Amino acid sequence: MESPCRVFVYGEIGLDNTIQVPYFPTYGKDAGVIADSYEAGGAGSNVAIFLANWGIALRLSGNVLGDDFYGKEMLSFLKAYPCLDLQYLKILPGTPSPFCRILVNAEGDRIILFYHAENLPVVPLEPEMLEGAGILVLDLNGGPERVEAAITGKTLGLRTVVTDVMSPDHPILPYSDLVTNSAVMIRHRYPGVDVRERAFQLQGGTGRVVITTDGPRAIHVVCPGSQEFWVQPPRVTAVDTTGCGDALKAGVIYGMVQDWSWQDCVRWGAAAGSLNARQLGASSHPPSVVEVADQFRRIQVSN
């Protein structure tokens, strides 16, 4: 292969147009724009950027990009990281690139509008693309190719990390070694569900790890043997919460590459996620290793 690879990220790749407003507009109450910028985005590319910024050699693929403004801008963000191998990122002329317009209010909350997100052409994941990798990272912002990718990774002995597997019946779950979820999303999709109980259902008494974030509240983790612990994210003044879940996921993967304990993996993820909330954009301004390490030392684990 042309470059070393510890991690392969296969998922959503797309630009974000971030629009800061003092409050979300409603009928009869318009909002003036404070700032408007283009930022790196996409669940897959966000994770890849965080890891590459921390010096982890990896490859990125997933949906194709077009040769339009949005595709070119996104590609320029990705090319800034020497550790990020883009040989399997395909540019398809004439294809509209996916992008988002994201309204961010004064509290850092957001409303997201997706463009060209349906029926995106994807690069099929072939076994040779995974050569040398030990971890496969997936999101569910796609179609059946995500499950096929997980099966391929499992067959080749990779540890597979997947986001937003909220149902114990999801076909990708048996091929997942680590699942990261948002309690807010689980409650929205399954009103009345006990989020902690759902984590144990997803873990299923297997070797799988299930991590559930809950905004500023403690992160819940279920490990093999149904052991659990909590990690409290540091308190920060949020500017933009876009990409914080991706930062946490990348932080956990960073620890996995170092063969850290699960407690330390999640602590690093919590540190990265909290720091990312202080910046505008999902991953355009990722925190450095030094910044994350300083925050990491302040985070405690409770059982």
C-alpha positions as CSV (number, residue, x, y, z in Angstrom):
1,M,0.0,0.0,0.0
2,E,1.1,3.6,-0.5
3,S,0.9,4.5,3.2
4,P,0.7,2.9,6.6
5,C,-2.7,2.5,8.1
6,R,-3.9,1.8,11.6
7,V,-7.5,2.8,11.1
8,F,-9.9,2.7,8.2
9,V,-12.9,5.1,8.3
10,Y,-15.8,4.3,6.0
11,G,-18.7,6.7,6.2
12,E,-20.2,10.1,5.6
13,I,-18.1,12.8,4.0
14,G,-19.4,16.3,3.4
15,L,-19.0,20.0,3.9
16,D,-20.9,22.1,6.6
17,N,-22.1,25.6,6.1
18,T,-22.3,26.9,9.7
19,I,-24.5,29.9,10.3
20,Q,-24.4,31.5,13.8
21,V,-27.6,33.1,15.0
22,P,-28.5,34.6,18.4
23,Y,-31.6,32.3,18.6
24,F,-33.4,30.0,16.2
25,P,-35.9,31.8,14.0
26,T,-39.6,31.0,14.3
27,Y,-42.7,32.1,12.6
28,G,-43.0,35.9,13.1
29,K,-39.6,36.1,14.8
30,D,-36.7,36.4,12.4
31,A,-33.0,36.1,13.4
32,G,-30.1,38.0,12.1
33,V,-26.9,36.1,11.1
34,I,-23.9,36.7,13.3
35,A,-21.4,34.7,11.2
36,D,-21.4,32.4,8.2
37,S,-18.6,30.0,7.4
38,Y,-17.8,26.8,5.7
39,E,-16.4,24.0,7.9
40,A,-15.3,20.4,7.5
41,G,-18.2,18.0,8.3
42,G,-19.6,14.5,7.9
43,A,-19.6,11.8,10.6
44,G,-16.8,9.8,8.9
45,S,-14.6,12.7,7.8
46,N,-14.9,14.3,11.2
47,V,-13.5,11.2,13.0
48,A,-10.8,10.9,10.3
49,I,-9.7,14.6,10.8
50,F,-9.5,14.2,14.6
51,L,-7.4,11.1,14.4
52,A,-5.1,12.5,11.7
53,N,-4.6,15.6,13.7
54,W,-3.4,13.4,16.6
55,G,-0.9,11.6,14.4
56,I,-2.8,8.4,13.7
57,A,-2.2,7.0,10.2
58,L,-5.5,6.1,8.6
59,R,-7.5,5.9,5.4
60,L,-10.9,7.5,4.5
61,S,-13.6,6.4,2.1
62,G,-17.4,6.3,1.9
63,N,-19.7,8.4,-0.3
64,V,-18.2,10.1,-3.3
65,L,-17.8,13.9,-3.6
66,G,-18.6,15.9,-6.7
67,D,-16.3,18.4,-8.4
68,D,-18.5,21.3,-7.3
69,F,-17.7,24.0,-4.8
70,Y,-18.8,21.9,-1.8
71,G,-16.7,18.9,-2.9
72,K,-13.6,21.0,-3.6
73,E,-13.8,22.8,-0.3
74,M,-14.2,19.5,1.7
75,L,-11.3,18.0,-0.2
76,S,-9.1,21.0,0.7
77,F,-9.9,20.4,4.4
78,L,-8.9,16.7,4.2
79,K,-5.7,17.3,2.2
80,A,-4.3,19.4,5.1
81,Y,-3.5,16.2,7.1
82,P,-0.5,14.2,6.0
83,C,-1.5,11.2,8.1
84,L,-4.8,10.9,6.2
85,D,-4.6,8.6,3.2
86,L,-7.2,9.7,0.6
87,Q,-6.5,7.2,-2.2
88,Y,-10.0,5.6,-1.8
89,L,-11.8,8.9,-1.7
90,K,-13.5,9.3,-5.1
91,I,-14.4,12.5,-6.9
92,L,-17.2,11.9,-9.4
93,P,-17.6,14.9,-11.8
94,G,-21.2,16.1,-12.2
95,T,-22.4,14.5,-8.9
96,P,-23.8,17.0,-6.4
97,S,-21.6,16.9,-3.2
98,P,-23.5,16.3,0.1
99,F,-23.4,19.3,2.4
100,C,-25.3,20.7,5.4
101,R,-26.5,24.1,6.4
102,I,-26.3,24.3,10.2
103,L,-27.9,27.0,12.3
104,V,-26.1,27.4,15.7
105,N,-27.6,29.5,18.5
106,A,-26.0,31.3,21.4
107,E,-26.1,28.1,23.5
108,G,-24.2,26.0,20.9
109,D,-27.4,24.0,20.0
110,R,-28.0,23.5,16.3
111,I,-30.6,22.8,13.6
112,I,-29.3,20.9,10.6
113,L,-30.5,21.0,7.0
114,F,-29.2,18.2,4.8
115,Y,-28.6,18.6,1.0
116,H,-28.0,15.7,-1.5
117,A,-27.9,13.2,1.4
118,E,-30.2,10.6,-0.2
119,N,-29.0,7.8,-2.5
120,L,-25.4,9.0,-2.5
121,P,-23.0,7.0,-4.7
122,V,-20.5,5.2,-2.5
123,V,-17.2,3.5,-3.0
124,P,-17.6,-0.2,-2.3
125,L,-15.4,-1.4,0.5
126,E,-13.1,-4.1,-0.8
127,P,-11.0,-6.3,1.5
128,E,-7.7,-5.1,0.0
129,M,-8.6,-1.5,1.1
130,L,-8.3,-2.6,4.7
131,E,-4.8,-4.0,4.4
132,G,-2.8,-3.2,7.5
133,A,-5.7,-1.7,9.4
134,G,-6.7,-3.0,12.9
135,I,-9.8,-0.9,13.4
136,L,-12.7,-0.2,11.0
137,V,-14.9,2.8,11.8
138,L,-18.5,3.1,10.4
139,D,-21.5,5.4,10.7
140,L,-25.0,4.5,9.7
141,N,-25.5,7.5,7.4
142,G,-25.8,5.3,4.3
143,G,-27.4,2.1,3.1
144,P,-26.8,-1.6,3.3
145,E,-23.2,-1.2,2.3
146,R,-22.5,-0.3,6.0
147,V,-23.6,-3.7,7.1
148,E,-21.6,-5.3,4.3
149,A,-18.5,-3.3,5.4
150,A,-18.9,-4.5,9.0
151,I,-19.1,-8.1,7.8
152,T,-16.0,-7.6,5.7
153,G,-14.2,-6.1,8.7
154,K,-15.3,-8.9,11.0
155,T,-14.2,-11.5,8.5
156,L,-10.7,-10.0,8.3
157,G,-10.4,-9.8,12.1
158,L,-10.7,-6.0,12.5
159,R,-12.3,-4.4,15.5
160,T,-15.3,-2.5,14.2
161,V,-16.6,0.7,15.7
162,V,-20.1,1.8,14.8
163,T,-22.2,4.9,15.7
164,D,-25.9,5.1,16.5
165,V,-26.9,1.4,16.7
166,M,-29.9,2.0,19.0
167,S,-31.9,-1.2,18.3
168,P,-30.8,-4.7,19.6
169,D,-32.2,-6.1,16.4
170,H,-30.1,-3.9,14.1
171,P,-28.3,-6.2,11.5
172,I,-24.9,-4.5,12.0
173,L,-24.8,-5.2,15.8
174,P,-23.4,-8.8,15.6
175,Y,-20.4,-7.4,13.7
176,S,-19.8,-4.4,16.0
177,D,-17.1,-4.5,18.7
178,L,-17.8,-0.9,20.0
179,V,-21.0,1.0,19.7
180,T,-21.3,4.7,20.5
181,N,-24.8,6.2,21.0
182,S,-26.5,9.4,22.1
183,A,-29.0,9.2,24.9
184,V,-30.8,12.2,23.4
185,M,-31.3,10.4,20.1
186,I,-32.4,7.1,21.8
187,R,-35.1,9.0,23.9
188,H,-36.3,10.7,20.8
189,R,-36.5,7.6,18.7
190,Y,-37.8,5.3,21.5
191,P,-39.9,7.5,23.9
192,G,-40.0,6.1,27.4
193,V,-37.1,3.7,27.0
194,D,-34.6,3.2,29.9
195,V,-31.4,4.3,28.2
196,R,-29.2,2.4,30.7
197,E,-31.2,-0.8,30.2
198,R,-30.9,-0.3,26.4
199,A,-27.1,-0.1,26.7
200,F,-27.1,-3.5,28.4
201,Q,-29.4,-4.9,25.8
202,L,-27.0,-3.8,23.1
203,Q,-24.0,-5.2,24.9
204,G,-25.9,-8.5,25.2
205,G,-23.4,-10.2,27.5
206,T,-20.8,-10.3,24.6
207,G,-17.3,-8.8,24.3
208,R,-18.9,-5.6,22.9
209,V,-18.5,-2.2,24.5
210,V,-21.4,0.2,24.5
211,I,-20.8,3.9,25.1
212,T,-23.8,6.3,25.6
213,T,-23.3,10.0,25.8
214,D,-25.9,12.3,27.3
215,G,-25.0,15.9,26.5
216,P,-23.2,17.5,29.5
217,R,-24.3,14.6,31.8
218,A,-22.1,11.6,32.6
219,I,-21.1,9.2,29.8
220,H,-22.3,5.6,30.5
221,V,-20.1,2.7,29.5
222,V,-20.9,-1.0,29.5
223,C,-17.9,-3.3,29.0
224,P,-17.5,-7.1,28.5
225,G,-18.8,-9.0,31.4
226,S,-21.6,-6.4,31.7
227,Q,-19.3,-4.2,33.9
228,E,-20.3,-0.5,33.8
229,F,-18.7,2.8,34.7
230,W,-19.4,6.5,34.1
231,V,-17.2,9.4,33.0
232,Q,-18.3,13.0,33.6
233,P,-17.3,15.3,30.7
234,P,-15.7,18.6,31.8
235,R,-18.0,21.6,32.0
236,V,-17.3,24.0,29.1
237,T,-19.1,27.0,27.6
238,A,-20.4,25.6,24.3
239,V,-20.0,27.6,21.1
240,D,-21.1,24.8,18.8
241,T,-21.9,21.2,19.7
242,T,-21.7,19.9,16.1
243,G,-19.1,17.1,15.9
244,C,-18.7,16.6,19.6
245,G,-19.9,13.0,19.4
246,D,-17.5,12.4,16.5
247,A,-14.7,13.9,18.6
248,L,-15.5,11.5,21.5
249,K,-15.7,8.6,19.2
250,A,-12.3,9.5,17.7
251,G,-10.9,9.9,21.1
252,V,-11.9,6.4,22.1
253,I,-10.4,5.0,18.9
254,Y,-7.2,6.9,19.7
255,G,-7.0,5.1,23.0
256,M,-7.7,1.8,21.3
257,V,-4.8,2.3,19.0
258,Q,-2.6,2.8,22.1
259,D,-4.0,-0.3,23.8
260,W,-5.3,1.8,26.7
261,S,-7.9,0.6,29.2
262,W,-11.5,1.4,28.3
263,Q,-11.6,3.9,31.2
264,D,-8.7,5.9,29.7
265,C,-10.1,5.6,26.2
266,V,-13.4,7.2,27.3
267,R,-11.6,9.8,29.3
268,W,-9.7,10.9,26.2
269,G,-12.9,10.9,24.2
270,A,-14.6,13.0,26.8
271,A,-11.8,15.4,26.8
272,A,-11.8,15.7,23.1
273,G,-15.5,16.1,22.8
274,S,-15.6,18.9,25.5
275,L,-12.8,20.8,23.9
276,N,-14.4,20.6,20.5
277,A,-17.6,22.2,21.8
278,R,-15.6,25.4,22.4
279,Q,-14.9,25.8,18.7
280,L,-17.1,26.7,15.7
281,G,-17.5,23.8,13.3
282,A,-17.5,20.0,13.6
283,S,-13.8,19.3,12.9
284,S,-12.2,22.3,11.2
285,H,-10.4,23.3,14.4
286,P,-9.6,20.1,16.1
287,P,-8.0,20.2,19.6
288,S,-4.3,19.2,19.7
289,V,-2.9,16.2,21.5
290,V,-1.4,18.6,24.1
291,E,-4.8,20.2,24.8
292,V,-6.6,16.9,25.0
293,A,-4.0,15.5,27.3
294,D,-4.3,18.4,29.7
295,Q,-8.1,18.0,29.8
296,F,-7.8,14.2,30.1
297,R,-5.8,14.5,33.4
298,R,-8.7,16.3,35.0
299,I,-11.4,13.6,34.2
300,Q,-12.3,11.0,36.7
301,V,-14.1,7.6,36.4
302,S,-16.9,6.5,38.7
303,N,-18.4,3.0,39.1
